[in-house]
Amino acid sequence: MRPAGIFAKEMGAFESDVYIRYKKNRINAKSLLNIIAACIKCGAEIDLEIDGPDEKEAMARAIEIIETGLSE
């Protein structure tokens, strides 16, 4: 639950819409409950979909926190 909270909080700081695509589902990455409900397992392959005025910054931050293990 902690990694989901970190990711949702970080993505919530951006104006852009941020979604995670996982197993045919499109999950609002700014919602802790939606991320938890998606049951994304550690090491699972996901796609990020980011659209908005600060999308490049949001994508860079998302990649950074995922690659560093979401503080785990």
C-alpha positions in Angstrom: 0.0 0.0 0.0 2.9 2.4 0.7 4.3 2.3 -2.8 0.8 3.0 -4.2 0.4 6.0 -1.9 3.8 7.4 -2.9 3.0 7.1 -6.6 -0.5 8.6 -6.2 0.8 11.5 -4.1 3.7 12.3 -6.6 1.4 12.1 -9.6 -1.2 14.3 -7.8 1.3 17.2 -7.9 0.9 17.4 -11.7 -1.8 19.2 -13.6 -1.7 16.5 -16.4 -4.0 13.5 -16.4 -2.0 10.4 -15.4 -3.2 6.8 -16.0 -1.7 3.4 -15.6 -2.7 0.7 -18.1 -2.6 -2.7 -16.6 -4.3 -5.9 -17.8 -6.8 -4.1 -20.1 -7.6 -1.6 -17.3 -7.1 2.1 -17.2 -6.4 3.3 -13.7 -6.3 6.9 -12.5 -2.8 7.1 -11.1 -3.7 10.0 -8.8 -6.1 7.8 -6.9 -4.6 5.7 -4.1 -7.8 3.6 -3.9 -7.8 2.9 -7.7 -4.2 1.9 -7.7 -4.8 -0.5 -4.8 -7.9 -1.9 -6.3 -6.0 -2.7 -9.5 -3.8 -5.2 -7.6 -0.6 -4.5 -9.5 2.0 -6.9 -8.4 5.7 -5.9 -7.9 7.5 -6.5 -11.2 4.4 -6.3 -13.3 4.6 -4.6 -16.7 2.5 -1.4 -16.9 2.1 1.4 -19.4 1.8 5.0 -18.4 -0.5 7.4 -20.2 0.0 11.1 -19.4 -1.7 14.0 -21.1 -1.6 17.6 -20.2 0.5 20.8 -19.9 3.2 19.3 -17.7 3.2 15.7 -19.2 7.0 15.6 -19.8 7.8 16.5 -16.2 5.1 14.0 -14.9 6.5 11.2 -17.1 10.1 11.9 -16.0 9.0 11.9 -12.3 7.0 8.7 -12.7 9.9 6.9 -14.4 12.3 8.1 -11.7 10.2 6.9 -8.8 9.3 3.6 -10.4 13.0 2.9 -11.3 14.1 3.7 -7.7 11.6 1.1 -6.3 9.0 3.5 -5.0 11.0 4.0 -1.8 10.9 0.2 -1.1 
